[in-house]
Amino acid sequence: MLVLSRQKDESIMIGDDVEITVVDVRGDKVRLGINAPREISVHRKEVYEAIQREKAEKEKGETA
């Protein structure tokens, strides 16, 4: 895992198309702004995992 330090209003780039900016830091919470092309899905990890579980259950039901 790459670990980077950024301050408010500083960004990192992922490839040429994804920019993540630190919008705000309050206590132990960090707000991030994400600019990415529409064809790239951006989700919080817990939402992504729920989507993956639903896909797996749907595929399992289709093969049964």
mmCIF file of the N, C-alpha and C atoms, coordinates in Angstrom:
data_MODEL
# 
_entry.id   MODEL 
# 
loop_
_atom_site.group_PDB 
_atom_site.id 
_atom_site.type_symbol 
_atom_site.label_atom_id 
_atom_site.label_alt_id 
_atom_site.label_comp_id 
_atom_site.label_asym_id 
_atom_site.label_entity_id 
_atom_site.label_seq_id 
_atom_site.pdbx_PDB_ins_code 
_atom_site.Cartn_x 
_atom_site.Cartn_y 
_atom_site.Cartn_z 
_atom_site.occupancy 
_atom_site.B_iso_or_equiv 
_atom_site.pdbx_formal_charge 
_atom_site.auth_seq_id 
_atom_site.auth_comp_id 
_atom_site.auth_asym_id 
_atom_site.auth_atom_id 
_atom_site.pdbx_PDB_model_num 
ATOM 1   N N  . MET A 1 1  ? 0.847   -1.174  0.000   1.00 0.00 ? 1  MET A N  1 
ATOM 2   C CA . MET A 1 1  ? 0.000   0.000   0.000   1.00 0.00 ? 1  MET A CA 1 
ATOM 3   C C  . MET A 1 1  ? 0.893   1.238   0.000   1.00 0.00 ? 1  MET A C  1 
ATOM 4   N N  . LEU A 1 2  ? 0.598   2.129   -0.893  1.00 0.00 ? 2  LEU A N  1 
ATOM 5   C CA . LEU A 1 2  ? 1.281   3.421   -0.940  1.00 0.00 ? 2  LEU A CA 1 
ATOM 6   C C  . LEU A 1 2  ? 0.581   4.357   0.031   1.00 0.00 ? 2  LEU A C  1 
ATOM 7   N N  . VAL A 1 3  ? 1.343   4.998   0.912   1.00 0.00 ? 3  VAL A N  1 
ATOM 8   C CA . VAL A 1 3  ? 0.783   5.943   1.874   1.00 0.00 ? 3  VAL A CA 1 
ATOM 9   C C  . VAL A 1 3  ? 1.347   7.323   1.558   1.00 0.00 ? 3  VAL A C  1 
ATOM 10  N N  . LEU A 1 4  ? 0.455   8.287   1.338   1.00 0.00 ? 4  LEU A N  1 
ATOM 11  C CA . LEU A 1 4  ? 0.856   9.648   1.015   1.00 0.00 ? 4  LEU A CA 1 
ATOM 12  C C  . LEU A 1 4  ? 0.289   10.607  2.049   1.00 0.00 ? 4  LEU A C  1 
ATOM 13  N N  . SER A 1 5  ? 1.015   11.663  2.333   1.00 0.00 ? 5  SER A N  1 
ATOM 14  C CA . SER A 1 5  ? 0.518   12.720  3.211   1.00 0.00 ? 5  SER A CA 1 
ATOM 15  C C  . SER A 1 5  ? 0.079   13.888  2.350   1.00 0.00 ? 5  SER A C  1 
ATOM 16  N N  . ARG A 1 6  ? -1.102  14.412  2.632   1.00 0.00 ? 6  ARG A N  1 
ATOM 17  C CA . ARG A 1 6  ? -1.630  15.566  1.909   1.00 0.00 ? 6  ARG A CA 1 
ATOM 18  C C  . ARG A 1 6  ? -2.289  16.476  2.928   1.00 0.00 ? 6  ARG A C  1 
ATOM 19  N N  . GLN A 1 7  ? -2.315  17.743  2.638   1.00 0.00 ? 7  GLN A N  1 
ATOM 20  C CA . GLN A 1 7  ? -3.012  18.709  3.472   1.00 0.00 ? 7  GLN A CA 1 
ATOM 21  C C  . GLN A 1 7  ? -4.262  19.187  2.738   1.00 0.00 ? 7  GLN A C  1 
ATOM 22  N N  . LYS A 1 8  ? -5.089  19.950  3.431   1.00 0.00 ? 8  LYS A N  1 
ATOM 23  C CA . LYS A 1 8  ? -6.313  20.471  2.835   1.00 0.00 ? 8  LYS A CA 1 
ATOM 24  C C  . LYS A 1 8  ? -5.998  21.178  1.519   1.00 0.00 ? 8  LYS A C  1 
ATOM 25  N N  . ASP A 1 9  ? -6.827  20.927  0.531   1.00 0.00 ? 9  ASP A N  1 
ATOM 26  C CA . ASP A 1 9  ? -6.725  21.497  -0.821  1.00 0.00 ? 9  ASP A CA 1 
ATOM 27  C C  . ASP A 1 9  ? -5.577  20.927  -1.648  1.00 0.00 ? 9  ASP A C  1 
ATOM 28  N N  . GLU A 1 10 ? -4.901  19.902  -1.165  1.00 0.00 ? 10 GLU A N  1 
ATOM 29  C CA . GLU A 1 10 ? -3.871  19.223  -1.958  1.00 0.00 ? 10 GLU A CA 1 
ATOM 30  C C  . GLU A 1 10 ? -4.472  17.966  -2.575  1.00 0.00 ? 10 GLU A C  1 
ATOM 31  N N  . SER A 1 11 ? -3.901  17.536  -3.691  1.00 0.00 ? 11 SER A N  1 
ATOM 32  C CA . SER A 1 11 ? -4.468  16.416  -4.455  1.00 0.00 ? 11 SER A CA 1 
ATOM 33  C C  . SER A 1 11 ? -3.434  15.350  -4.728  1.00 0.00 ? 11 SER A C  1 
ATOM 34  N N  . ILE A 1 12 ? -3.949  14.196  -5.139  1.00 0.00 ? 12 ILE A N  1 
ATOM 35  C CA . ILE A 1 12 ? -3.124  13.151  -5.740  1.00 0.00 ? 12 ILE A CA 1 
ATOM 36  C C  . ILE A 1 12 ? -3.796  12.758  -7.052  1.00 0.00 ? 12 ILE A C  1 
ATOM 37  N N  . MET A 1 13 ? -3.019  12.256  -7.974  1.00 0.00 ? 13 MET A N  1 
ATOM 38  C CA . MET A 1 13 ? -3.538  11.796  -9.261  1.00 0.00 ? 13 MET A CA 1 
ATOM 39  C C  . MET A 1 13 ? -3.385  10.284  -9.331  1.00 0.00 ? 13 MET A C  1 
ATOM 40  N N  . ILE A 1 14 ? -4.400  9.625   -9.863  1.00 0.00 ? 14 ILE A N  1 
ATOM 41  C CA . ILE A 1 14 ? -4.345  8.199   -10.154 1.00 0.00 ? 14 ILE A CA 1 
ATOM 42  C C  . ILE A 1 14 ? -4.470  8.095   -11.664 1.00 0.00 ? 14 ILE A C  1 
ATOM 43  N N  . GLY A 1 15 ? -3.384  7.708   -12.299 1.00 0.00 ? 15 GLY A N  1 
ATOM 44  C CA . GLY A 1 15 ? -3.357  7.723   -13.755 1.00 0.00 ? 15 GLY A CA 1 
ATOM 45  C C  . GLY A 1 15 ? -3.491  9.156   -14.242 1.00 0.00 ? 15 GLY A C  1 
ATOM 46  N N  . ASP A 1 16 ? -4.026  9.306   -15.438 1.00 0.00 ? 16 ASP A N  1 
ATOM 47  C CA . ASP A 1 16 ? -4.192  10.638  -16.021 1.00 0.00 ? 16 ASP A CA 1 
ATOM 48  C C  . ASP A 1 16 ? -5.570  11.232  -15.769 1.00 0.00 ? 16 ASP A C  1 
ATOM 49  N N  . ASP A 1 17 ? -6.520  10.414  -15.297 1.00 0.00 ? 17 ASP A N  1 
ATOM 50  C CA . ASP A 1 17 ? -7.915  10.840  -15.296 1.00 0.00 ? 17 ASP A CA 1 
ATOM 51  C C  . ASP A 1 17 ? -8.570  10.963  -13.932 1.00 0.00 ? 17 ASP A C  1 
ATOM 52  N N  . VAL A 1 18 ? -7.943  10.467  -12.884 1.00 0.00 ? 18 VAL A N  1 
ATOM 53  C CA . VAL A 1 18 ? -8.587  10.476  -11.566 1.00 0.00 ? 18 VAL A CA 1 
ATOM 54  C C  . VAL A 1 18 ? -7.796  11.370  -10.623 1.00 0.00 ? 18 VAL A C  1 
ATOM 55  N N  . GLU A 1 19 ? -8.483  12.372  -10.072 1.00 0.00 ? 19 GLU A N  1 
ATOM 56  C CA . GLU A 1 19 ? -7.862  13.294  -9.122  1.00 0.00 ? 19 GLU A CA 1 
ATOM 57  C C  . GLU A 1 19 ? -8.622  13.211  -7.803  1.00 0.00 ? 19 GLU A C  1 
ATOM 58  N N  . ILE A 1 20 ? -7.884  13.035  -6.712  1.00 0.00 ? 20 ILE A N  1 
ATOM 59  C CA . ILE A 1 20 ? -8.475  12.987  -5.379  1.00 0.00 ? 20 ILE A CA 1 
ATOM 60  C C  . ILE A 1 20 ? -7.911  14.164  -4.590  1.00 0.00 ? 20 ILE A C  1 
ATOM 61  N N  . THR A 1 21 ? -8.818  14.984  -4.073  1.00 0.00 ? 21 THR A N  1 
ATOM 62  C CA . THR A 1 21 ? -8.428  16.199  -3.357  1.00 0.00 ? 21 THR A CA 1 
ATOM 63  C C  . THR A 1 21 ? -8.911  16.127  -1.921  1.00 0.00 ? 21 THR A C  1 
ATOM 64  N N  . VAL A 1 22 ? -8.062  16.517  -0.969  1.00 0.00 ? 22 VAL A N  1 
ATOM 65  C CA . VAL A 1 22 ? -8.472  16.635  0.426   1.00 0.00 ? 22 VAL A CA 1 
ATOM 66  C C  . VAL A 1 22 ? -9.278  17.932  0.535   1.00 0.00 ? 22 VAL A C  1 
ATOM 67  N N  . VAL A 1 23 ? -10.567 17.797  0.814   1.00 0.00 ? 23 VAL A N  1 
ATOM 68  C CA . VAL A 1 23 ? -11.466 18.943  0.882   1.00 0.00 ? 23 VAL A CA 1 
ATOM 69  C C  . VAL A 1 23 ? -11.489 19.532  2.285   1.00 0.00 ? 23 VAL A C  1 
ATOM 70  N N  . ASP A 1 24 ? -11.480 18.654  3.303   1.00 0.00 ? 24 ASP A N  1 
ATOM 71  C CA . ASP A 1 24 ? -11.576 19.135  4.677   1.00 0.00 ? 24 ASP A CA 1 
ATOM 72  C C  . ASP A 1 24 ? -11.041 18.069  5.617   1.00 0.00 ? 24 ASP A C  1 
ATOM 73  N N  . VAL A 1 25 ? -10.481 18.512  6.739   1.00 0.00 ? 25 VAL A N  1 
ATOM 74  C CA . VAL A 1 25 ? -10.027 17.606  7.796   1.00 0.00 ? 25 VAL A CA 1 
ATOM 75  C C  . VAL A 1 25 ? -10.599 18.143  9.103   1.00 0.00 ? 25 VAL A C  1 
ATOM 76  N N  . ARG A 1 26 ? -11.389 17.300  9.776   1.00 0.00 ? 26 ARG A N  1 
ATOM 77  C CA . ARG A 1 26 ? -11.961 17.669  11.069  1.00 0.00 ? 26 ARG A CA 1 
ATOM 78  C C  . ARG A 1 26 ? -11.767 16.515  12.035  1.00 0.00 ? 26 ARG A C  1 
ATOM 79  N N  . GLY A 1 27 ? -10.898 16.702  12.990  1.00 0.00 ? 27 GLY A N  1 
ATOM 80  C CA . GLY A 1 27 ? -10.624 15.640  13.952  1.00 0.00 ? 27 GLY A CA 1 
ATOM 81  C C  . GLY A 1 27 ? -10.088 14.418  13.235  1.00 0.00 ? 27 GLY A C  1 
ATOM 82  N N  . ASP A 1 28 ? -10.788 13.298  13.390  1.00 0.00 ? 28 ASP A N  1 
ATOM 83  C CA . ASP A 1 28 ? -10.331 12.052  12.763  1.00 0.00 ? 28 ASP A CA 1 
ATOM 84  C C  . ASP A 1 28 ? -11.047 11.774  11.440  1.00 0.00 ? 28 ASP A C  1 
ATOM 85  N N  . LYS A 1 29 ? -11.749 12.774  10.893  1.00 0.00 ? 29 LYS A N  1 
ATOM 86  C CA . LYS A 1 29 ? -12.462 12.595  9.618   1.00 0.00 ? 29 LYS A CA 1 
ATOM 87  C C  . LYS A 1 29 ? -11.824 13.435  8.526   1.00 0.00 ? 29 LYS A C  1 
ATOM 88  N N  . VAL A 1 30 ? -11.736 12.842  7.355   1.00 0.00 ? 30 VAL A N  1 
ATOM 89  C CA . VAL A 1 30 ? -11.194 13.523  6.188   1.00 0.00 ? 30 VAL A CA 1 
ATOM 90  C C  . VAL A 1 30 ? -12.262 13.492  5.101   1.00 0.00 ? 30 VAL A C  1 
ATOM 91  N N  . ARG A 1 31 ? -12.541 14.620  4.487   1.00 0.00 ? 31 ARG A N  1 
ATOM 92  C CA . ARG A 1 31 ? -13.480 14.678  3.359   1.00 0.00 ? 31 ARG A CA 1 
ATOM 93  C C  . ARG A 1 31 ? -12.650 14.744  2.086   1.00 0.00 ? 31 ARG A C  1 
ATOM 94  N N  . LEU A 1 32 ? -12.981 13.884  1.150   1.00 0.00 ? 32 LEU A N  1 
ATOM 95  C CA . LEU A 1 32 ? -12.262 13.805  -0.110  1.00 0.00 ? 32 LEU A CA 1 
ATOM 96  C C  . LEU A 1 32 ? -13.175 14.192  -1.257  1.00 0.00 ? 32 LEU A C  1 
ATOM 97  N N  . GLY A 1 33 ? -12.629 14.900  -2.213  1.00 0.00 ? 33 GLY A N  1 
ATOM 98  C CA . GLY A 1 33 ? -13.331 15.181  -3.458  1.00 0.00 ? 33 GLY A CA 1 
ATOM 99  C C  . GLY A 1 33 ? -12.688 14.345  -4.549  1.00 0.00 ? 33 GLY A C  1 
ATOM 100 N N  . ILE A 1 34 ? -13.491 13.714  -5.383  1.00 0.00 ? 34 ILE A N  1 
ATOM 101 C CA . ILE A 1 34 ? -12.971 12.818  -6.411  1.00 0.00 ? 34 ILE A CA 1 
ATOM 102 C C  . ILE A 1 34 ? -13.472 13.257  -7.776  1.00 0.00 ? 34 ILE A C  1 
ATOM 103 N N  . ASN A 1 35 ? -12.549 13.543  -8.667  1.00 0.00 ? 35 ASN A N  1 
ATOM 104 C CA . ASN A 1 35 ? -12.877 13.839  -10.062 1.00 0.00 ? 35 ASN A CA 1 
ATOM 105 C C  . ASN A 1 35 ? -12.439 12.652  -10.893 1.00 0.00 ? 35 ASN A C  1 
ATOM 106 N N  . ALA A 1 36 ? -13.386 12.020  -11.553 1.00 0.00 ? 36 ALA A N  1 
ATOM 107 C CA . ALA A 1 36 ? -13.099 10.844  -12.372 1.00 0.00 ? 36 ALA A CA 1 
ATOM 108 C C  . ALA A 1 36 ? -14.063 10.830  -13.551 1.00 0.00 ? 36 ALA A C  1 
ATOM 109 N N  . PRO A 1 37 ? -13.667 10.192  -14.641 1.00 0.00 ? 37 PRO A N  1 
ATOM 110 C CA . PRO A 1 37 ? -14.595 10.056  -15.767 1.00 0.00 ? 37 PRO A CA 1 
ATOM 111 C C  . PRO A 1 37 ? -15.850 9.294   -15.340 1.00 0.00 ? 37 PRO A C  1 
ATOM 112 N N  . ARG A 1 38 ? -16.968 9.598   -15.989 1.00 0.00 ? 38 ARG A N  1 
ATOM 113 C CA . ARG A 1 38 ? -18.238 8.956   -15.634 1.00 0.00 ? 38 ARG A CA 1 
ATOM 114 C C  . ARG A 1 38 ? -18.205 7.436   -15.759 1.00 0.00 ? 38 ARG A C  1 
ATOM 115 N N  . GLU A 1 39 ? -17.372 6.915   -16.643 1.00 0.00 ? 39 GLU A N  1 
ATOM 116 C CA . GLU A 1 39 ? -17.335 5.461   -16.829 1.00 0.00 ? 39 GLU A CA 1 
ATOM 117 C C  . GLU A 1 39 ? -16.593 4.733   -15.706 1.00 0.00 ? 39 GLU A C  1 
ATOM 118 N N  . ILE A 1 40 ? -15.992 5.479   -14.790 1.00 0.00 ? 40 ILE A N  1 
ATOM 119 C CA . ILE A 1 40 ? -15.321 4.873   -13.636 1.00 0.00 ? 40 ILE A CA 1 
ATOM 120 C C  . ILE A 1 40 ? -16.247 5.006   -12.431 1.00 0.00 ? 40 ILE A C  1 
ATOM 121 N N  . SER A 1 41 ? -16.646 3.870   -11.867 1.00 0.00 ? 41 SER A N  1 
ATOM 122 C CA . SER A 1 41 ? -17.504 3.884   -10.677 1.00 0.00 ? 41 SER A CA 1 
ATOM 123 C C  . SER A 1 41 ? -16.676 4.247   -9.460  1.00 0.00 ? 41 SER A C  1 
ATOM 124 N N  . VAL A 1 42 ? -17.234 5.085   -8.604  1.00 0.00 ? 42 VAL A N  1 
ATOM 125 C CA . VAL A 1 42 ? -16.576 5.472   -7.363  1.00 0.00 ? 42 VAL A CA 1 
ATOM 126 C C  . VAL A 1 42 ? -17.562 5.224   -6.234  1.00 0.00 ? 42 VAL A C  1 
ATOM 127 N N  . HIS A 1 43 ? -17.176 4.352   -5.289  1.00 0.00 ? 43 HIS A N  1 
ATOM 128 C CA . HIS A 1 43 ? -18.035 4.005   -4.157  1.00 0.00 ? 43 HIS A CA 1 
ATOM 129 C C  . HIS A 1 43 ? -17.200 3.946   -2.892  1.00 0.00 ? 43 HIS A C  1 
ATOM 130 N N  . ARG A 1 44 ? -17.856 4.170   -1.758  1.00 0.00 ? 44 ARG A N  1 
ATOM 131 C CA . ARG A 1 44 ? -17.208 3.843   -0.485  1.00 0.00 ? 44 ARG A CA 1 
ATOM 132 C C  . ARG A 1 44 ? -17.028 2.326   -0.471  1.00 0.00 ? 44 ARG A C  1 
ATOM 133 N N  . LYS A 1 45 ? -16.018 1.847   0.245   1.00 0.00 ? 45 LYS A N  1 
ATOM 134 C CA . LYS A 1 45 ? -15.713 0.422   0.211   1.00 0.00 ? 45 LYS A CA 1 
ATOM 135 C C  . LYS A 1 45 ? -16.883 -0.440  0.657   1.00 0.00 ? 45 LYS A C  1 
ATOM 136 N N  . GLU A 1 46 ? -17.604 -0.033  1.690   1.00 0.00 ? 46 GLU A N  1 
ATOM 137 C CA . GLU A 1 46 ? -18.715 -0.861  2.178   1.00 0.00 ? 46 GLU A CA 1 
ATOM 138 C C  . GLU A 1 46 ? -19.824 -0.950  1.136   1.00 0.00 ? 46 GLU A C  1 
ATOM 139 N N  . VAL A 1 47 ? -20.037 0.110   0.364   1.00 0.00 ? 47 VAL A N  1 
ATOM 140 C CA . VAL A 1 47 ? -21.029 0.069   -0.705  1.00 0.00 ? 47 VAL A CA 1 
ATOM 141 C C  . VAL A 1 47 ? -20.543 -0.844  -1.833  1.00 0.00 ? 47 VAL A C  1 
ATOM 142 N N  . TYR A 1 48 ? -19.275 -0.721  -2.193  1.00 0.00 ? 48 TYR A N  1 
ATOM 143 C CA . TYR A 1 48 ? -18.686 -1.576  -3.230  1.00 0.00 ? 48 TYR A CA 1 
ATOM 144 C C  . TYR A 1 48 ? -18.821 -3.054  -2.853  1.00 0.00 ? 48 TYR A C  1 
ATOM 145 N N  . GLU A 1 49 ? -18.508 -3.378  -1.600  1.00 0.00 ? 49 GLU A N  1 
ATOM 146 C CA . GLU A 1 49 ? -18.608 -4.776  -1.152  1.00 0.00 ? 49 GLU A CA 1 
ATOM 147 C C  . GLU A 1 49 ? -20.044 -5.281  -1.219  1.00 0.00 ? 49 GLU A C  1 
ATOM 148 N N  . ALA A 1 50 ? -21.015 -4.440  -0.865  1.00 0.00 ? 50 ALA A N  1 
ATOM 149 C CA . ALA A 1 50 ? -22.422 -4.837  -0.943  1.00 0.00 ? 50 ALA A CA 1 
ATOM 150 C C  . ALA A 1 50 ? -22.822 -5.098  -2.395  1.00 0.00 ? 50 ALA A C  1 
ATOM 151 N N  . ILE A 1 51 ? -22.362 -4.255  -3.309  1.00 0.00 ? 51 ILE A N  1 
ATOM 152 C CA . ILE A 1 51 ? -22.645 -4.453  -4.735  1.00 0.00 ? 51 ILE A CA 1 
ATOM 153 C C  . ILE A 1 51 ? -22.051 -5.767  -5.214  1.00 0.00 ? 51 ILE A C  1 
ATOM 154 N N  . GLN A 1 52 ? -20.833 -6.063  -4.795  1.00 0.00 ? 52 GLN A N  1 
ATOM 155 C CA . GLN A 1 52 ? -20.181 -7.312  -5.197  1.00 0.00 ? 52 GLN A CA 1 
ATOM 156 C C  . GLN A 1 52 ? -20.923 -8.521  -4.659  1.00 0.00 ? 52 GLN A C  1 
ATOM 157 N N  . ARG A 1 53 ? -21.413 -8.447  -3.409  1.00 0.00 ? 53 ARG A N  1 
ATOM 158 C CA . ARG A 1 53 ? -22.187 -9.555  -2.836  1.00 0.00 ? 53 ARG A CA 1 
ATOM 159 C C  . ARG A 1 53 ? -23.467 -9.773  -3.626  1.00 0.00 ? 53 ARG A C  1 
ATOM 160 N N  . GLU A 1 54 ? -24.145 -8.683  -3.974  1.00 0.00 ? 54 GLU A N  1 
ATOM 161 C CA . GLU A 1 54 ? -25.379 -8.798  -4.749  1.00 0.00 ? 54 GLU A CA 1 
ATOM 162 C C  . GLU A 1 54 ? -25.116 -9.426  -6.114  1.00 0.00 ? 54 GLU A C  1 
ATOM 163 N N  . LYS A 1 55 ? -24.026 -9.034  -6.764  1.00 0.00 ? 55 LYS A N  1 
ATOM 164 C CA . LYS A 1 55 ? -23.670 -9.612  -8.063  1.00 0.00 ? 55 LYS A CA 1 
ATOM 165 C C  . LYS A 1 55 ? -23.403 -11.104 -7.928  1.00 0.00 ? 55 LYS A C  1 
ATOM 166 N N  . ALA A 1 56 ? -22.665 -11.493 -6.874  1.00 0.00 ? 56 ALA A N  1 
ATOM 167 C CA . ALA A 1 56 ? -22.339 -12.899 -6.673  1.00 0.00 ? 56 ALA A CA 1 
ATOM 168 C C  . ALA A 1 56 ? -23.607 -13.716 -6.408  1.00 0.00 ? 56 ALA A C  1 
ATOM 169 N N  . GLU A 1 57 ? -24.520 -13.162 -5.607  1.00 0.00 ? 57 GLU A N  1 
ATOM 170 C CA . GLU A 1 57 ? -25.773 -13.873 -5.322  1.00 0.00 ? 57 GLU A CA 1 
ATOM 171 C C  . GLU A 1 57 ? -26.613 -14.008 -6.579  1.00 0.00 ? 57 GLU A C  1 
ATOM 172 N N  . LYS A 1 58 ? -26.635 -12.964 -7.394  1.00 0.00 ? 58 LYS A N  1 
ATOM 173 C CA . LYS A 1 58 ? -27.406 -13.015 -8.643  1.00 0.00 ? 58 LYS A CA 1 
ATOM 174 C C  . LYS A 1 58 ? -26.822 -14.052 -9.588  1.00 0.00 ? 58 LYS A C  1 
ATOM 175 N N  . GLU A 1 59 ? -25.499 -14.074 -9.716  1.00 0.00 ? 59 GLU A N  1 
ATOM 176 C CA . GLU A 1 59 ? -24.846 -15.061 -10.589 1.00 0.00 ? 59 GLU A CA 1 
ATOM 177 C C  . GLU A 1 59 ? -25.088 -16.484 -10.069 1.00 0.00 ? 59 GLU A C  1 
ATOM 178 N N  . LYS A 1 60 ? -25.037 -16.634 -8.752  1.00 0.00 ? 60 LYS A N  1 
ATOM 179 C CA . LYS A 1 60 ? -25.278 -17.956 -8.162  1.00 0.00 ? 60 LYS A CA 1 
ATOM 180 C C  . LYS A 1 60 ? -26.696 -18.419 -8.456  1.00 0.00 ? 60 LYS A C  1 
ATOM 181 N N  . GLY A 1 61 ? -27.652 -17.509 -8.382  1.00 0.00 ? 61 GLY A N  1 
ATOM 182 C CA . GLY A 1 61 ? -29.051 -17.838 -8.671  1.00 0.00 ? 61 GLY A CA 1 
ATOM 183 C C  . GLY A 1 61 ? -29.288 -18.159 -10.126 1.00 0.00 ? 61 GLY A C  1 
ATOM 184 N N  . GLU A 1 62 ? -28.552 -17.524 -11.024 1.00 0.00 ? 62 GLU A N  1 
ATOM 185 C CA . GLU A 1 62 ? -28.706 -17.780 -12.461 1.00 0.00 ? 62 GLU A CA 1 
ATOM 186 C C  . GLU A 1 62 ? -28.121 -19.114 -12.867 1.00 0.00 ? 62 GLU A C  1 
ATOM 187 N N  . THR A 1 63 ? -27.102 -19.581 -12.146 1.00 0.00 ? 63 THR A N  1 
ATOM 188 C CA . THR A 1 63 ? -26.474 -20.863 -12.508 1.00 0.00 ? 63 THR A CA 1 
ATOM 189 C C  . THR A 1 63 ? -27.165 -22.055 -11.864 1.00 0.00 ? 63 THR A C  1 
ATOM 190 N N  . ALA A 1 64 ? -28.034 -21.781 -10.911 1.00 0.00 ? 64 ALA A N  1 
ATOM 191 C CA . ALA A 1 64 ? -28.717 -22.887 -10.201 1.00 0.00 ? 64 ALA A CA 1 
ATOM 192 C C  . ALA A 1 64 ? -29.884 -23.419 -10.995 1.00 0.00 ? 64 ALA A C  1 
# 
